[in-house]
Amino acid sequence: MGIAVTVVTLVVLGLLVLAGFALWAYADHDRIELIDRPDVVAAVDAGCTRLRAGLAASPVDVGSPASVRAAAIAAQDEAIRAFVAEVRRLDPVARADDLPVDDWLADWESLAVARDDVADALRRGGRASLVVPRDGGEPITRRMDAVGVACVDLSRLVRRT
């Protein structure tokens, strides 16, 4: 009877140790849909701070003349491109280890290109409205909002173009 209790105790302890390792491994896993690597998050947060300042420095007043709106949109798009370039200066291995980063940056670039189209139409004297690029039928802004980084209010950025 004493040996059976010892064996059962050892088996239970072994299972508890395995469960502890499994919990530790799971708690430390990378959620592939989120930007969550600390060095990447720090660089993105710093870039987002500068991006918000760049966007605020050139507000798009929808009541302004088309040429003024076009210039403001172009200036904001330059702030977006500077932000993307800044984050891309991160070590490529670090970016690759945090899966959504490069796709997220590509989405920022696509959004800037779409906004460029609006600015160009305004410069030519035409009416313009932003068409948010889509991927798989979904607006890229939905995916941009889903990475766990609250960089800017994308709905406001899109609406004020």
C-alpha positions as a Markdown table, in Angstrom:
| # | Residue | x | y | z |
|---|---|---|---|---|
| 1 | Met | 0.0 | 0.0 | 0.0 |
| 2 | Gly | 2.8 | 2.4 | 0.8 |
| 3 | Ile | 4.5 | 1.9 | -2.6 |
| 4 | Ala | 1.2 | 2.5 | -4.4 |
| 5 | Val | 0.7 | 5.8 | -2.6 |
| 6 | Thr | 4.3 | 6.9 | -3.3 |
| 7 | Val | 3.9 | 6.0 | -7.0 |
| 8 | Val | 0.6 | 7.9 | -7.2 |
| 9 | Thr | 2.1 | 10.9 | -5.4 |
| 10 | Leu | 5.1 | 10.9 | -7.8 |
| 11 | Val | 2.8 | 10.7 | -10.8 |
| 12 | Val | 0.6 | 13.6 | -9.5 |
| 13 | Leu | 3.7 | 15.7 | -8.8 |
| 14 | Gly | 5.1 | 15.0 | -12.3 |
| 15 | Leu | 1.8 | 16.0 | -13.8 |
| 16 | Leu | 1.8 | 19.2 | -11.8 |
| 17 | Val | 5.3 | 20.0 | -12.9 |
| 18 | Leu | 4.3 | 19.4 | -16.5 |
| 19 | Ala | 1.2 | 21.6 | -16.1 |
| 20 | Gly | 3.4 | 24.3 | -14.6 |
| 21 | Phe | 5.8 | 24.2 | -17.6 |
| 22 | Ala | 2.8 | 24.3 | -20.0 |
| 23 | Leu | 1.3 | 27.3 | -18.3 |
| 24 | Trp | 4.6 | 29.1 | -18.3 |
| 25 | Ala | 5.1 | 28.4 | -22.0 |
| 26 | Tyr | 1.6 | 29.5 | -22.8 |
| 27 | Ala | 1.8 | 32.7 | -20.7 |
| 28 | Asp | 5.0 | 33.6 | -22.6 |
| 29 | His | 3.8 | 32.9 | -26.1 |
| 30 | Asp | 3.5 | 35.4 | -28.9 |
| 31 | Arg | 0.0 | 36.4 | -29.9 |
| 32 | Ile | 0.6 | 36.5 | -33.6 |
| 33 | Glu | -2.2 | 39.0 | -34.3 |
| 34 | Leu | -0.7 | 41.6 | -32.0 |
| 35 | Ile | 2.3 | 43.9 | -32.1 |
| 36 | Asp | 3.6 | 42.9 | -28.7 |
| 37 | Arg | 7.4 | 42.5 | -28.7 |
| 38 | Pro | 8.6 | 45.1 | -26.1 |
| 39 | Asp | 11.3 | 46.6 | -28.3 |
| 40 | Val | 9.0 | 46.9 | -31.2 |
| 41 | Val | 6.2 | 48.3 | -29.1 |
| 42 | Ala | 8.6 | 50.9 | -27.7 |
| 43 | Ala | 9.6 | 52.0 | -31.2 |
| 44 | Val | 6.0 | 52.0 | -32.5 |
| 45 | Asp | 4.8 | 54.0 | -29.5 |
| 46 | Ala | 7.6 | 56.6 | -30.0 |
| 47 | Gly | 6.8 | 56.8 | -33.7 |
| 48 | Cys | 3.1 | 57.1 | -33.0 |
| 49 | Thr | 3.8 | 60.1 | -30.7 |
| 50 | Arg | 5.6 | 61.8 | -33.5 |
| 51 | Leu | 2.9 | 60.8 | -36.0 |
| 52 | Arg | 0.2 | 62.4 | -33.8 |
| 53 | Ala | 2.2 | 65.6 | -33.6 |
| 54 | Gly | 2.8 | 65.6 | -37.4 |
| 55 | Leu | -0.9 | 65.1 | -38.1 |
| 56 | Ala | -1.9 | 67.8 | -35.6 |
| 57 | Ala | 0.5 | 70.2 | -37.2 |
| 58 | Ser | -1.4 | 70.0 | -40.5 |
| 59 | Pro | -5.1 | 69.7 | -39.7 |
| 60 | Val | -7.4 | 69.1 | -42.6 |
| 61 | Asp | -10.2 | 71.7 | -42.3 |
| 62 | Val | -13.0 | 70.4 | -44.6 |
| 63 | Gly | -14.3 | 73.9 | -44.9 |
| 64 | Ser | -11.1 | 75.2 | -46.3 |
| 65 | Pro | -10.4 | 75.8 | -50.0 |
| 66 | Ala | -9.5 | 72.6 | -52.0 |
| 67 | Ser | -5.9 | 73.7 | -52.4 |
| 68 | Val | -5.5 | 74.2 | -48.6 |
| 69 | Arg | -7.0 | 70.8 | -47.9 |
| 70 | Ala | -4.8 | 69.2 | -50.5 |
| 71 | Ala | -1.7 | 70.7 | -48.9 |
| 72 | Ala | -2.7 | 69.6 | -45.4 |
| 73 | Ile | -3.4 | 66.1 | -46.6 |
| 74 | Ala | 0.0 | 66.0 | -48.3 |
| 75 | Ala | 1.7 | 67.2 | -45.2 |
| 76 | Gln | -0.1 | 64.6 | -43.1 |
| 77 | Asp | 0.9 | 61.9 | -45.6 |
| 78 | Glu | 4.5 | 62.9 | -45.3 |
| 79 | Ala | 4.1 | 62.5 | -41.5 |
| 80 | Ile | 2.7 | 59.0 | -42.1 |
| 81 | Arg | 5.6 | 58.1 | -44.4 |
| 82 | Ala | 8.2 | 59.4 | -41.9 |
| 83 | Phe | 6.5 | 57.2 | -39.2 |
| 84 | Val | 6.6 | 54.1 | -41.4 |
| 85 | Ala | 10.3 | 54.8 | -42.3 |
| 86 | Glu | 11.1 | 55.3 | -38.6 |
| 87 | Val | 9.6 | 52.0 | -37.5 |
| 88 | Arg | 11.2 | 50.2 | -40.5 |
| 89 | Arg | 14.6 | 51.2 | -39.1 |
| 90 | Leu | 14.0 | 48.6 | -36.4 |
| 91 | Asp | 16.2 | 45.5 | -36.6 |
| 92 | Pro | 14.6 | 43.4 | -39.4 |
| 93 | Val | 14.9 | 40.3 | -37.1 |
| 94 | Ala | 12.9 | 42.1 | -34.4 |
| 95 | Arg | 10.2 | 43.1 | -36.9 |
| 96 | Ala | 10.0 | 39.6 | -38.3 |
| 97 | Asp | 9.6 | 38.2 | -34.8 |
| 98 | Asp | 6.5 | 40.4 | -34.3 |
| 99 | Leu | 4.5 | 39.2 | -37.2 |
| 100 | Pro | 1.9 | 41.9 | -37.9 |
| 101 | Val | 4.4 | 44.8 | -38.0 |
| 102 | Asp | 5.4 | 44.8 | -41.6 |
| 103 | Asp | 1.9 | 44.2 | -42.9 |
| 104 | Trp | 0.7 | 47.0 | -40.6 |
| 105 | Leu | 3.3 | 49.3 | -42.0 |
| 106 | Ala | 2.3 | 48.4 | -45.5 |
| 107 | Asp | -1.3 | 49.2 | -44.6 |
| 108 | Trp | -0.1 | 52.7 | -43.5 |
| 109 | Glu | 1.6 | 53.2 | -46.8 |
| 110 | Ser | -1.5 | 52.1 | -48.7 |
| 111 | Leu | -3.6 | 54.5 | -46.7 |
| 112 | Ala | -1.2 | 57.3 | -47.5 |
| 113 | Val | -1.3 | 56.5 | -51.2 |
| 114 | Ala | -5.2 | 56.6 | -51.1 |
| 115 | Arg | -5.0 | 59.9 | -49.3 |
| 116 | Asp | -2.5 | 61.2 | -52.0 |
| 117 | Asp | -5.2 | 60.4 | -54.6 |
| 118 | Val | -7.6 | 62.7 | -52.7 |
| 119 | Ala | -5.0 | 65.5 | -52.5 |
| 120 | Asp | -4.3 | 65.2 | -56.2 |
| 121 | Ala | -8.0 | 65.3 | -57.1 |
| 122 | Leu | -8.4 | 68.4 | -54.9 |
| 123 | Arg | -5.4 | 70.1 | -56.6 |
| 124 | Arg | -7.0 | 69.5 | -60.0 |
| 125 | Gly | -10.1 | 71.2 | -58.7 |
| 126 | Gly | -12.2 | 68.1 | -58.6 |
| 127 | Arg | -14.3 | 66.7 | -55.8 |
| 128 | Ala | -12.7 | 63.9 | -53.9 |
| 129 | Ser | -13.5 | 61.4 | -51.3 |
| 130 | Leu | -11.2 | 58.8 | -49.8 |
| 131 | Val | -11.7 | 55.2 | -50.8 |
| 132 | Val | -10.1 | 53.2 | -48.0 |
| 133 | Pro | -8.1 | 50.3 | -49.6 |
| 134 | Arg | -9.5 | 46.8 | -49.0 |
| 135 | Asp | -7.9 | 43.5 | -48.5 |
| 136 | Gly | -10.0 | 40.4 | -48.7 |
| 137 | Gly | -13.1 | 42.6 | -48.9 |
| 138 | Glu | -12.3 | 44.3 | -45.5 |
| 139 | Pro | -11.1 | 47.9 | -45.2 |
| 140 | Ile | -7.4 | 47.9 | -44.2 |
| 141 | Thr | -8.3 | 50.2 | -41.3 |
| 142 | Arg | -10.0 | 47.4 | -39.6 |
| 143 | Arg | -6.9 | 45.3 | -39.7 |
| 144 | Met | -4.8 | 48.3 | -38.7 |
| 145 | Asp | -6.9 | 48.7 | -35.6 |
| 146 | Ala | -6.7 | 45.0 | -34.7 |
| 147 | Val | -2.9 | 44.8 | -33.8 |
| 148 | Gly | -3.2 | 46.1 | -30.3 |
| 149 | Val | -1.6 | 49.5 | -30.9 |
| 150 | Ala | -3.7 | 52.7 | -30.6 |
| 151 | Cys | -1.6 | 54.9 | -32.7 |
| 152 | Val | -4.1 | 57.4 | -34.1 |
| 153 | Asp | -7.9 | 57.5 | -34.4 |
| 154 | Leu | -8.1 | 56.0 | -37.9 |
| 155 | Ser | -11.8 | 56.8 | -38.3 |
| 156 | Arg | -11.0 | 60.4 | -37.8 |
| 157 | Leu | -8.0 | 60.3 | -40.1 |
| 158 | Val | -10.1 | 58.8 | -42.8 |
| 159 | Arg | -13.2 | 61.0 | -42.2 |
| 160 | Arg | -11.2 | 64.3 | -42.2 |
| 161 | Thr | -9.6 | 63.7 | -45.6 |
